[in-house]
């Protein structure tokens, strides 16, 4: 198995385990990754997902040696369902995690190279935590291609526009310190401390009210394309959903009793 899932308490870690290829992914690996993410997201015992890689890389994107163009035209493949389109050359669709409808928090734990489709995957996570030795980039233009898995709009959303355009047009990498400075990365740690930092942050998120966390993620995702009035309305509706839940009552009671809440997801 190239994709390894481990569950510790309420945290599922999905690891790309292909270090000899810097965790590059071909069509079969991408399907395996999508299946692992979907299974973890649908597991009622899991509240937080962590995506990471083995060895010197998080992921360097598509395995170029295995993702050569198919003889069938992309125009013909364009209208096909996801599985068939990927077999006919449109493998970039498999990098789109939006279609998986992952409602739970997804954290990218970056430990080294995070390039091309690997960065496109990380940008679709809720936030990115990285080691100081990590590097980031979308180098597709160097090989006369482009980030077809949503990398252009995702990077423009994540960092200042000029910085994003420079990265995209030059294909150059930035180091972890620069990534942290521009807000691409939220937390930095020494190269040997990523697992501990991720465990602490993921456990903190998992300890919060799971329905509340999922609704906050939904609002954060959907309100980006809404007017302020629409975003306020969505927030009000989500608050109304939470108001009568057992977890909200438990949270308020635990606060007044000065103890840790016990949330059940209802």
Residue pairs with C-beta under 8 A, 6 or more apart in sequence:
1 17
1 32
2 16
2 17
2 18
2 25
2 28
2 29
2 32
3 14
3 15
3 16
3 17
3 29
3 32
3 33
3 35
3 36
4 14
4 15
4 17
5 12
5 13
5 14
5 15
5 36
5 39
5 40
6 12
6 13
6 15
7 13
7 40
7 43
7 45
7 46
8 199
9 203
9 206
10 45
10 46
10 47
10 48
10 206
11 46
11 47
11 48
11 49
11 50
11 199
11 202
11 203
11 206
12 40
12 43
12 46
12 48
12 49
12 50
13 49
13 50
13 52
13 109
14 33
14 36
14 37
14 40
14 49
14 50
14 51
14 52
15 52
15 53
15 54
16 23
16 25
16 29
16 33
16 51
16 52
16 53
16 54
16 58
16 59
17 23
17 53
17 54
18 24
18 25
18 29
18 54
19 53
19 54
19 55
19 56
19 57
21 60
21 63
22 55
22 56
22 57
22 59
22 60
22 112
22 113
23 53
23 54
23 55
23 57
23 58
23 59
23 60
23 118
24 59
24 60
24 61
24 62
24 63
24 64
25 33
25 59
25 61
25 62
25 63
25 117
26 62
26 63
26 66
26 67
26 91
27 66
27 67
27 86
27 87
27 91
27 94
29 63
30 86
30 91
30 94
30 95
31 83
31 86
31 94
34 94
34 97
34 100
37 49
37 51
37 97
37 100
37 102
37 106
38 100
38 102
40 46
40 49
41 49
41 100
41 101
41 102
41 103
41 104
44 265
46 104
47 104
47 105
47 205
47 206
47 210
47 213
48 104
48 105
48 107
48 202
48 205
48 206
49 102
49 104
49 105
49 106
49 107
50 106
50 107
50 108
50 109
50 198
50 202
51 106
51 107
51 108
51 109
51 121
51 122
51 125
52 58
52 108
52 109
52 110
52 111
52 194
52 198
53 59
53 110
53 111
53 112
53 118
55 111
55 112
56 111
56 112
56 113
57 111
57 112
57 113
57 114
57 115
57 118
58 108
58 109
58 110
58 111
58 112
58 113
58 114
58 118
58 122
58 134
59 113
59 114
59 115
59 117
59 118
59 121
59 122
60 113
60 114
60 115
60 116
60 117
60 118
61 115
61 116
61 117
61 118
61 119
61 120
62 91
62 92
62 95
62 116
62 117
64 143
67 91
69 89
70 77
70 87
70 88
70 89
72 88
72 89
74 88
74 89
74 90
76 88
77 84
77 85
77 88
77 89
77 90
78 85
78 90
80 88
80 90
82 93
82 94
82 99
85 93
86 93
86 94
92 117
92 148
92 149
93 149
95 117
95 120
95 121
95 148
95 149
95 150
96 124
96 149
96 150
97 106
97 121
97 124
98 124
103 214
103 217
103 218
104 210
104 213
104 214
104 217
105 126
105 205
105 213
105 217
106 124
106 125
106 126
107 125
107 126
107 127
107 128
107 129
107 198
107 201
107 202
107 205
108 114
108 121
108 122
108 125
108 127
108 128
108 129
109 129
109 130
109 194
109 195
109 198
110 122
110 128
110 129
110 130
110 131
110 134
110 136
110 176
110 185
111 130
111 131
111 134
111 191
111 194
112 131
112 133
112 134
112 135
113 134
113 135
114 122
114 128
114 130
114 134
114 135
114 136
114 137
115 135
115 136
115 137
115 138
115 139
115 173
116 137
116 138
116 139
116 140
116 147
116 151
117 147
117 149
117 151
119 136
119 137
119 138
119 151
119 155
120 138
120 147
120 149
120 150
120 151
120 154
121 149
122 128
122 136
123 150
123 151
123 154
123 155
123 158
124 150
124 154
126 217
126 220
127 186
128 179
128 184
128 185
128 186
129 185
129 186
129 187
129 188
129 189
129 194
129 197
129 198
129 201
130 176
130 179
130 180
130 185
130 187
130 188
130 189
130 194
131 176
131 188
131 189
131 190
131 191
131 193
131 194
132 176
132 177
132 188
132 189
132 190
132 191
133 176
133 191
134 175
134 176
134 179
134 185
135 173
135 174
135 175
135 176
136 173
136 174
136 175
136 176
136 179
136 184
136 185
137 167
137 171
137 172
137 173
137 174
138 147
138 151
138 152
138 155
138 167
138 168
138 171
139 171
139 172
139 173
140 146
140 147
140 148
140 151
140 171
141 168
141 169
141 170
141 171
142 171
146 152
147 155
147 168
151 168
152 168
155 164
155 167
155 168
156 164
156 165
157 224
158 164
158 183
158 184
159 167
159 182
159 183
159 184
160 182
163 182
166 172
167 174
174 182
174 184
176 185
176 188
177 188
179 185
180 186
180 187
180 188
187 197
187 201
189 196
189 197
205 213
207 260
207 263
208 263
209 242
209 247
209 248
209 251
209 261
209 263
210 247
210 263
210 265
211 241
211 242
211 245
211 247
211 265
211 266
212 242
212 247
212 248
215 238
215 241
215 242
216 238
218 238
219 231
219 234
219 235
219 238
222 234
223 230
223 231
223 234
223 235
226 234
242 248
245 266
246 264
246 266
247 261
247 263
247 264
247 265
247 266
250 261
250 262
250 263
250 264
251 261
251 263
253 261
254 260
254 261
254 262
255 261
